């Protein structure tokens, strides 16, 4: 992917999916594995937690 590509493009065109649509997709996937109330912010917090555990350096994300 290039830096200008969207990670989650909309099927309707070149724009990204909306925040609401991302929330619905994440919640549906979480429900299938028995988790409740998982949202986009939960995913950001989880990424930060695991990135810190692996690198012990959240300030310099771009170098990884």
N, C-alpha and C positions, 0 to 999 in steps of 0.2 A: 504494500500500500504506500502511496505517497503521503506526505504530510497534509495534503489538502483533501484527502479522501475521508468520508465519514465512516466511522466504525459500524454504525447502524443506519444505513440509508433506508429511506422510505421506498416502498414498492411503487409509489405513485410518481416518482421522479428522483431527481438528484439531491433532494433535501434530506436532512436527517429525520428520524422518527421523533415524535414529540416526547416531552418529559412524561406526560400522562400515559402515552403508549408504552414507553419503557417500563414504567411502574406496573402496568397491567401484565406485561410479558414476564417480568421478574416475579411478580406475585403468583402468577399461574404456574411458573416453573417451581417455585418454592412450595406451593400447595401440593404439587405432585410428589414431592419427597417428604411431605409431612411437616413443613415449616409454616408458621403463621406470621403475617405482618412483616414481610421482608420488602424493603423498598430500595430506591436508588441510593439514598444516603447510607443505608446499611452496607451496601456494596462498597461505597467509597471508604467507609470506616474499616471494613474488613481488608481491603487492599492495603491501606496505610499500615494496619497492624502487621500483616504478613510481610510487607516490604521492609518494615523496621526490623522485624525478627530476623530476616535474612541478611540485611545489610548494616544494621545499626546506624543508618545515615539517611534520614528522610529529607534533609536539607538539600542534598545533591542528587535528586532523582534523575536529572538529565544525563549524568555521566554513566548511568547504568543502561 
